[in-house]
């Protein structure tokens, strides 16, 4: 039986008090980071492979169904505002955009649809496909991984079962063995948390390696709200030695990015 389908370590949940439920969930969550740590060598391999391919035009596609698909879309959608890079990380999920809010019956059971969803992007061998499937057996993901690997693309999978169709299909399996869920089979919990952590690690490490972070600062972030304008202004002040807040802010708004503003100032 798949680990993600094994019975919870807890029983009689419906008889528990609120405090007992919360403490039980928290106790289970405490082991997630340790499970993710076991996947770090594989995560390193996928990150290094991506960093090698991006300068040659490579992109990163996340594919998943249900919770897994939504997590991929969330991670991909946060890259443009955080790092100022568009169309590099692309999230796709079984059932299309409509499935983000509402489950689409049977969408993950189609072996061909994952690859069909990739086709409009005219993928090449420089692209990377990362499947996300807690169980490791979602046909939508497995079918796409098999085809992508056959086409010479770098393939990885984020999963919670070490022996599955997806770990056989992907070149780089990233397995986080979180064990049974608090509510049996509810993989939006520990399994989903582990996937979120791994996706954060992949995208953040890639962006750092590609030069979108200087020191510990996001120098290419988009100025989408007042908080980020303020943060960017203070970053400029720190990097240039400018003490006038309004002057630094005006520079930021003129150039649109911390990196561009600082570079322009230092060239004067």
C-alpha positions in Angstrom: 0.0 0.0 0.0 1.2 3.5 -0.8 2.5 5.3 2.3 0.1 8.2 1.6 -2.9 5.8 1.8 -1.9 4.1 5.0 -4.1 4.5 8.1 -3.4 7.5 10.3 -1.5 7.0 13.5 -4.5 8.5 15.3 -8.0 7.2 15.6 -11.3 8.4 16.9 -10.6 11.8 15.5 -14.3 12.6 15.7 -14.2 12.1 19.5 -11.2 14.5 20.0 -11.4 17.9 21.5 -10.3 20.9 19.4 -7.0 21.1 21.4 -6.3 17.4 20.8 -6.9 17.7 17.1 -4.6 20.7 16.8 -1.8 19.1 18.9 -2.1 15.9 16.8 -1.8 17.8 13.5 1.1 19.8 14.8 2.9 16.7 16.0 2.6 15.1 12.6 3.8 18.3 10.8 7.0 18.4 12.9 8.4 15.6 10.9 7.9 17.1 7.5 11.1 19.1 7.3 13.1 16.1 8.2 11.4 14.1 5.4 12.2 16.9 2.9 15.9 16.9 4.0 16.2 13.4 2.7 15.4 14.7 -0.8 18.1 17.5 -0.8 20.6 15.5 -3.0 17.9 15.0 -5.6 16.8 18.6 -5.3 20.4 19.8 -5.8 20.6 17.7 -9.0 17.4 19.2 -10.5 18.4 22.8 -9.6 21.9 22.4 -11.2 20.3 20.9 -14.3 17.9 23.8 -14.6 20.6 26.4 -14.1 22.6 24.8 -16.9 19.6 24.8 -19.3 18.0 28.2 -18.6 20.8 30.2 -20.4 20.1 28.1 -23.5 16.4 29.0 -23.4 15.1 26.4 -21.0 12.0 26.8 -18.9 10.5 24.9 -15.9 7.1 23.3 -16.1 5.3 22.1 -13.0 2.6 19.5 -13.7 0.2 18.2 -11.1 -3.4 17.4 -10.2 -5.6 18.6 -7.4 -3.6 20.0 -4.5 -0.3 19.2 -6.2 -1.3 21.1 -9.3 -2.4 24.1 -7.3 0.9 24.2 -5.4 2.8 24.2 -8.7 0.7 27.1 -10.0 1.2 29.1 -6.8 5.0 28.7 -6.8 5.2 29.5 -10.5 3.0 32.6 -10.2 5.1 34.1 -7.4 8.3 34.2 -9.5 7.5 37.2 -11.6 6.7 39.6 -8.7 9.5 38.3 -6.5 12.3 38.1 -9.0 11.1 40.1 -12.0 11.3 37.1 -14.4 8.3 36.2 -16.5 7.5 32.9 -18.3 10.3 30.9 -16.8 8.4 28.9 -14.3 5.0 27.7 -15.7 2.4 25.8 -13.7 -0.1 23.5 -15.3 -2.7 21.3 -13.7 -5.1 18.6 -14.7 -8.4 20.1 -15.7 -6.9 23.4 -16.6 -7.3 26.8 -14.9 -10.9 26.0 -13.9 -9.6 23.2 -11.7 -7.7 25.7 -9.5 -11.0 26.5 -7.6 -13.2 23.5 -8.5 -12.3 19.8 -8.8 -12.6 18.5 -12.3 -13.8 14.9 -12.2 -11.4 12.4 -13.7 -9.0 15.0 -15.0 -5.9 13.4 -13.4 -6.7 10.0 -14.9 -5.8 10.8 -18.5 -2.4 9.5 -19.5 -2.1 11.8 -22.5 -3.4 15.1 -21.3 -0.3 16.2 -19.4 1.8 16.1 -22.6 -1.1 17.7 -24.6 -1.1 20.6 -22.1 2.6 21.1 -22.6 2.4 21.1 -26.5 1.2 24.7 -26.9 4.4 25.8 -25.3 6.5 24.2 -28.0 8.8 22.5 -25.5 12.3 21.5 -26.3 15.0 19.4 -24.7 16.3 22.4 -22.9 13.1 22.6 -20.8 12.5 20.9 -17.5 9.3 19.1 -16.5 8.7 18.6 -12.8 5.7 16.4 -11.9 4.0 16.8 -8.5 2.1 13.9 -7.2 1.8 12.9 -3.6 0.8 9.3 -4.4 3.3 9.1 -7.3 0.8 7.5 -9.6 -1.3 10.3 -11.1 -1.6 9.3 -14.9 -1.7 13.0 -15.9 1.8 13.5 -14.4 3.3 10.1 -15.2 2.3 10.2 -18.9 3.8 13.6 -19.3 7.0 12.6 -17.5 7.5 9.5 -19.7 7.0 11.5 -22.9 9.2 14.4 -21.8 12.0 12.1 -20.8 11.7 10.3 -24.1 12.1 13.6 -25.8 15.4 14.3 -23.9 14.1 16.8 -21.4 15.2 17.0 -17.8 12.5 15.4 -15.7 11.9 15.4 -12.0 9.0 14.5 -9.6 8.1 15.7 -6.2 6.3 12.8 -4.4 5.9 11.1 -1.1 6.1 7.5 -2.2 9.5 6.1 -3.0 8.3 3.2 -5.2 5.8 4.5 -7.8 5.2 4.9 -11.5 6.4 8.5 -11.2 9.7 7.7 -9.6 10.3 5.2 -12.4 9.3 7.7 -15.1 11.3 10.7 -13.8 15.1 11.0 -14.1 15.3 12.8 -10.8 12.8 11.6 -8.1 12.5 14.0 -5.1 10.9 11.8 -2.4 9.8 13.2 1.0 8.6 10.2 3.0 6.2 12.0 5.4 4.2 8.9 6.3 0.5 8.6 6.8 -1.6 11.7 7.1 -3.4 12.8 10.3 -6.7 12.3 8.4 -6.1 9.1 6.4 -5.4 9.9 2.8 -5.7 13.6 3.1 -2.6 14.5 1.2 -3.3 18.2 1.2 -1.8 18.1 4.7 1.8 16.7 5.3 2.3 15.7 1.7 1.1 19.1 0.4 3.4 20.9 2.9 6.4 18.9 1.8 5.7 19.7 -1.8 5.4 23.4 -1.0 8.8 23.3 0.8 10.5 21.5 -2.1 9.1 23.8 -4.7 10.2 26.8 -2.7 13.7 25.3 -2.5 13.8 24.6 -6.3 12.6 28.0 -7.5 14.5 30.0 -4.9 17.8 28.2 -5.4 17.4 28.6 -9.2 16.7 32.3 -8.9 19.7 32.8 -6.6 22.0 30.8 -8.9 20.9 32.8 -11.9 21.8 36.1 -10.3 18.4 37.5 -9.2 19.6 37.9 -5.6 22.5 40.0 -4.5 23.7 39.4 -0.9 20.4 38.4 0.5 18.2 40.9 -1.3 15.7 40.4 -4.2 17.1 43.1 -6.5 14.8 42.4 -9.4 11.4 42.3 -7.5 8.5 44.1 -9.1 7.1 47.2 -7.3 3.5 45.9 -6.9 2.6 47.6 -3.7 3.7 50.3 -1.2 5.5 47.8 1.0 7.8 46.7 -1.8 8.4 50.3 -2.9 9.5 51.0 0.7 11.7 47.9 0.8 13.3 48.7 -2.5 14.0 52.3 -1.5 15.8 51.2 1.7 17.7 48.6 -0.3 18.9 51.4 -2.6 19.9 53.5 0.4 21.9 50.6 1.8 23.7 49.8 -1.4 24.5 53.4 -2.5 24.9 55.2 0.8 22.2 57.7 -0.1 20.7 59.1 3.1 17.8 60.9 1.5 14.8 58.6 1.4 12.8 60.6 -1.1 15.8 60.7 -3.5 16.3 57.0 -3.3 12.6 56.4 -3.8 12.5 58.6 -6.9 15.4 56.7 -8.3 13.6 53.4 -7.7 10.4 54.6 -9.4 12.4 56.0 -12.3 14.3 52.8 -13.1 11.6 50.3 -11.8 14.1 47.9 -10.1 16.6 48.1 -7.3 19.4 46.6 -9.5 18.8 49.1 -12.3 18.6 52.1 -10.0 21.8 51.1 -8.2 23.7 50.4 -11.4 22.7 53.7 -12.8 23.8 55.6 -9.7 27.1 53.8 -9.5 27.9 54.6 -13.1 27.5 58.4 -12.5 
